[in-house]
Every structure is written in C-alpha cells, then in structure tokens.
Amino acid sequence: ARMLALLPVRNQLRFAPDVFKYMVDTERMGGVHREISQHLEADLARWDDHTYRGVSDNMHTIVKNLPFELSDLASLTRRGLKFWITTAPDDATNPPPMQQWWADEIPGSELLQFSAGWGHCHAFTPENLDYLLGLVASSV
C-alpha cells in the first residue's frame, strides 16, 4: 500500500479501470463534470499525503470475513435511519452482484440502481450526485 501511495493518483487509478475511464471522460467533457472529478482526485491525493494506511489497515474487510454480522446493521434501519447501497451495471470495481449481496444481507437497506456509463463512479455525475445529496438532505 505504501508503494501504491507513492504513485501519482492518476497512475493509482489505473488499477480500477472503470474509475480511470471516468476521470479521463469527465476531463474531456469539461464543465461541472470536470470539476467533480477534480475534487475527487484532490481528495484522493490528500488521502495519500495523509497516510497510506487506509488501504493496508482495512484490507482484511475485503479478503476476510467482516468482524460483525451485516444483518446487525438492520438495527439502524429499524430506528428509521436510511441505508442506501448504490450500484451500476458497469461497476467493475464493486460489481452489481456484490451490491445485491449487501442489500440482501442488510434488512431495510435500499439498493439504488444507476444507469451504465460511469462504472464505479456512477454516483459522481452531476445528476446522480444531486439526487443522492437530495436523499441525504431529505432524510435528516
């Protein structure tokens, strides 16, 4: 993880081809699309500058069993808190079957399906970002 964090963010994103494609496409599109991806890239760079440990310290959540039962998160939905899981058919980083599994394992969660075209960054188009932020604002 430390070696990966030494690479420029754009090179790191090559390990997630759908994310890299999003960055290239939004840069070419310009306007608000470019602004959103620039903020995302700046956040990733800040993360790298702060610590590389986020990836290495949390890898166990990807390659091993979680240290809790996902169904325990239903205690949040029973209290009226929203638990949204987003997916898109072309998300190669976190494919739809994985997101469906999360939704099945967390009673009361809601699976939000977005159109193909942006891969793992499906939440970061202007329209989808506005929609998701609207959901969060309406649930407070």
C-alpha positions in Angstrom: 0.0 0.0 0.0 2.9 2.4 0.8 4.4 1.8 -2.7 1.0 2.4 -4.3 0.5 5.7 -2.4 3.8 7.0 -3.8 2.4 6.9 -7.3 0.5 9.9 -8.7 -3.2 9.5 -8.2 -3.9 9.0 -11.9 -1.5 6.1 -12.0 -3.1 4.5 -8.9 -6.5 4.7 -10.6 -5.2 2.5 -13.5 -5.8 -0.4 -11.0 -9.5 0.4 -11.2 -10.1 0.8 -15.0 -13.7 2.0 -14.7 -12.6 4.7 -12.3 -9.7 5.7 -14.5 -12.1 5.9 -17.5 -14.4 8.1 -15.5 -11.6 10.5 -14.8 -10.4 10.7 -18.4 -14.0 11.0 -19.8 -15.0 13.8 -17.4 -11.8 15.7 -18.0 -12.6 15.6 -21.7 -16.3 16.7 -21.1 -15.2 19.7 -19.1 -17.6 21.9 -17.1 -19.2 20.6 -13.9 -18.2 17.0 -14.8 -14.5 18.0 -14.8 -15.0 20.0 -11.5 -16.4 17.0 -9.7 -13.7 14.6 -10.9 -11.0 17.2 -10.0 -12.4 17.4 -6.4 -12.5 13.6 -6.3 -8.9 13.4 -7.5 -7.8 16.1 -5.0 -9.5 14.1 -2.1 -7.6 11.0 -3.2 -4.3 13.0 -3.3 -5.0 14.4 0.2 -5.6 10.9 1.4 -2.2 9.8 0.0 -0.5 12.8 1.6 -2.1 12.0 5.0 -1.5 8.2 5.1 -1.3 5.1 3.1 -2.6 3.0 5.9 -6.3 3.3 5.0 -5.9 0.6 2.3 -3.5 -1.7 4.2 -5.3 -1.4 7.6 -8.6 -2.2 6.0 -7.7 -4.9 3.5 -9.0 -7.5 5.9 -12.5 -6.3 5.2 -12.1 -7.3 1.6 -10.2 -10.6 1.9 -11.6 -11.9 5.2 -14.9 -12.1 7.0 -16.2 -8.9 8.4 -15.8 -8.6 12.2 -19.6 -8.3 12.6 -22.8 -9.6 11.0 -24.1 -7.4 8.3 -27.6 -8.1 9.5 -26.7 -6.2 12.7 -26.8 -3.0 10.6 -30.6 -3.5 10.4 -30.7 -2.0 13.9 -30.1 1.3 12.1 -32.9 0.8 9.6 -35.3 -0.2 12.4 -34.6 3.1 14.1 -35.6 4.9 10.9 -32.1 5.6 9.5 -31.6 5.1 5.8 -29.0 2.7 4.5 -28.5 3.1 0.8 -26.4 0.9 -1.4 -25.6 2.2 -4.9 -24.8 0.2 -8.0 -24.5 0.4 -11.7 -24.3 -2.4 -14.3 -20.8 -1.4 -15.4 -19.3 -1.0 -12.0 -16.2 -3.3 -12.4 -14.6 -2.2 -9.1 -17.6 -3.3 -7.0 -19.9 -5.3 -9.3 -23.7 -5.4 -9.0 -23.8 -8.9 -7.6 -21.8 -7.7 -4.6 -24.0 -4.8 -4.1 -27.1 -7.0 -4.3 -25.5 -9.3 -1.7 -25.1 -6.3 0.7 -28.7 -5.3 0.1 -29.9 -8.9 0.8 -27.8 -9.1 4.0 -28.9 -5.8 5.5 -32.7 -5.8 6.2 -34.3 -2.5 5.5 -31.5 -1.3 3.2 -32.3 0.1 -0.2 -30.5 -0.7 -3.4 -30.2 2.3 -5.7 -29.5 1.4 -9.3 -27.9 3.9 -11.6 -27.5 3.7 -15.4 -24.4 2.3 -17.0 -21.7 4.6 -18.4 -19.7 5.7 -15.3 -18.6 2.5 -13.7 -17.7 2.6 -10.1 -18.1 6.4 -10.2 -21.8 6.2 -11.0 -22.6 8.5 -8.0 -20.3 11.3 -9.3 -22.2 12.6 -12.3 -23.9 16.0 -11.6 -27.4 14.5 -11.8 -26.7 11.4 -9.6 -24.7 13.5 -7.1 -27.6 15.9 -6.8 -30.1 13.0 -6.4 -28.0 11.4 -3.7 -27.4 14.6 -1.8 -31.1 15.3 -2.0 -31.9 11.9 -0.5 -29.5 12.6 2.4 -30.9 16.1 2.9 -34.5 14.8 2.9 -33.7 12.1 5.5 -32.3 14.4 8.2 
